[in-house]
Amino acid sequence: MDTALQQVVERVRAAAADATPLRLRGGGTKDFYGQPPHGELLDLRALAGITSYEPSELVVTVRAGTPLAELEAALAEQGQCLPFEPPCFADGGTVGGMVAAGLSGPARASVGAVRDYVLGTMLINGRAEVLSFGGQVMKNVAGYDVSRVLAGSLGTLGVIAEVSLKVLPVAPAEATLAFACTQADALRLLNEWGGRPLPLNASSWFEHAPGAGVLRLRLRGAVAAVEAACTQLGGERQDPVRAAAGWAALRDQRMPWFALDAEGSLALWRLSVPQTAPVIAIDGCAAPLIEWHGGQRWYLAPPAQAARLREVAQAAGGHATLFRVPAAQAADCDVPRFDALSAPVARIHRALMQEFDPHGVFDRGRLFAGES
């Protein structure tokens, strides 16, 4: 066991003995996500480095504190990528934070989520034991589900020390088409195109002026397939460089649409609903920004509208997340960030936490409001 890993193990062991809760942190770029973090800071950036990379096998094993930008640069040199496009939000994000947050970018609806690419993990649990799950190939099923369940766990089950990921080659061709249309027309078109053999990869719709919306569709795949789809679908083909910058800005929420209001009264809400859900109009809210072919819809609304937003999302067959709270309100906002879990699912979550962290070392409150 190397020095960096040993130091983390000893820190967890001491925290368990002293009943000191720990707050796990990599680059801190997602501190806003979930309930406000609590506990003594455990910085994991020393657990860094790519330990194994086999481009021909489409597998990379990397330590959790490795900067995400470093991993993506190494993959790009080999013409490969993380297809789910993990958002960065700011410089300094780490691989462990990527898995722990479980967030995916614009391509998620077409290529899958973070958890779909996790092959194996090394975890330090609340007993300071170093455990390994899964492996480096998709056929390895022993413990595979445990590795996947860490995606989105927000550090509540243990310290992710290392992770093995499936990677894919960069698509040979890409094109972005733009269509001026209403929200209803955008949803209709996306559902229509989803039933056809098209190389759909990502989509977004938002209003750039009251009543004036634009749907952007990204195609990726073989050259012939992308060119044929462009011919079939029409629309206005976008400049590749500007289009790539636009998708990156959407992924990292750097678009002007995501800017919270100067007064700090509006929060960013994410509604996850079926792609076939119709237009969801919410009183007092402007038209949403829509991604994932209709499955992810962003709204700007005060935290106080939580009940209404969650009611609307549930009626559509989905759920609502209070994704980002204005800085001026973050400390005092007592609105739960996530929807309440059903009783059976909540029991499973708590049973997992008890099994992996019986002493409550890790910050369970990141997922469950009011818990430590």
C-alpha positions, 0 to 999 in steps of 0.5 A, a space after each residue: 500500500 503506497 503512502 497516499 493510500 495509507 494516509 487516507 486509510 489511517 485518517 478513516 480509521 482515526 475518524 471511526 475511533 473518535 466518531 469524527 464525521 468526514 467530508 470527502 472532497 476532491 476538487 470541490 467543483 460540485 460542493 453545491 450539489 446535494 445537501 450542504 456538506 458537513 464534517 472534517 475535510 478529507 482532501 483526496 487529491 493526493 490519490 492521483 495518477 493513471 495506474 493502467 491504460 490499455 487503449 486497445 482494450 478500451 479500459 483505463 484505471 485511474 486513482 480518484 484524485 486525478 484531475 478529470 482534465 488530465 484523464 480526458 487529455 490522456 484519452 484524447 491522445 489515443 483518439 478516445 473519450 468518456 462518452 457520457 461527457 462528465 460536466 466540469 462546472 469549474 477547473 479542478 474536478 477529479 475522477 472520484 468526484 465525477 463518479 461520486 456525483 454521478 452527473 452526465 453531460 448532453 450525450 447521456 440520453 444516447 450513450 448512457 450514464 457514468 454508472 454504465 461505464 464503471 467496471 470496477 472500484 477500490 473503496 475504503 469503507 467506514 471500517 478503514 478496510 480497502 475493498 475491491 469490486 468488479 474488474 477491468 472487463 464488462 464480463 466480470 460480474 463479481 461485485 459489479 453492481 457494487 461498483 455501479 451503486 457508488 455512482 451518485 452516492 456523494 461519498 456516503 458509502 466510503 472513499 472511492 480510491 480508484 476506478 476502472 472505466 470503459 472508454 470509447 473511440 471518438 466518433 468519426 463524424 459529428 454535425 450540429 443542426 439548428 431548427 427554429 421552433 416552439 417547445 411543443 414542436 421541439 418535443 414532437 420532433 425529438 420523439 419522432 426522430 427517436 423512433 428512426 435509425 438516426 445517429 442522434 447524440 445530444 439535443 437542447 432547446 431553449 428560448 433565446 427571446 420570448 416566444 422564439 426558441 431554437 432546437 439544436 441537435 448533435 449527430 455523431 457516428 460514421 461519416 456516411 450516417 451523419 451526412 445522410 441524417 443531415 440531408 434527411 433532417 434539414 435545419 441549419 448546419 452549425 459551424 463545427 468549432 462554434 457548435 463544439 464550444 456551445 455544447 461544452 458551455 451547456 455541459 458545464 452550465 456556462 451558458 447565459 441561460 444558467 446565470 442565476 438572477 442578480 438578486 439571488 432569488 432564483 434557484 436552478 431546478 432539474 426535472 427528470 421526466 420521461 422523454 415523451 412528457 408533454 410541455 410542462 408549464 409552471 406558473 411564474 417560471 420562464 420556459 425551461 432549457 430542455 436536454 436529453 431528447 426531452 428527458 431533462 428539463 431545467 427551470 429557474 424558480 425560487 426554492 420556495 416553489 419546491 412543492 409545486 415543482 415536485 408535484 408537477 414532476 411527479 405528475 409527469 412520471 419523474 422527479 425534481 432536484 434542487 440542483 443549485 441554490 444562489 450563494 446568498 441563500 445556500 446557508 439558510 435554505 432548508 429545502 431538501 435538494 432531492 425528492 423524498 425516497 419511497 419507504 422501500 428504496 430508503 430502507 435499501 439506501 440506509 442498509 447500504 450505508 450501515 453495511 459500508 459505514 456502520 460508525 457513520 464516518 461519512 457525511 450521510 447528510 449529503 443525500 438525506 436532509 437532516 442526517 449526519 
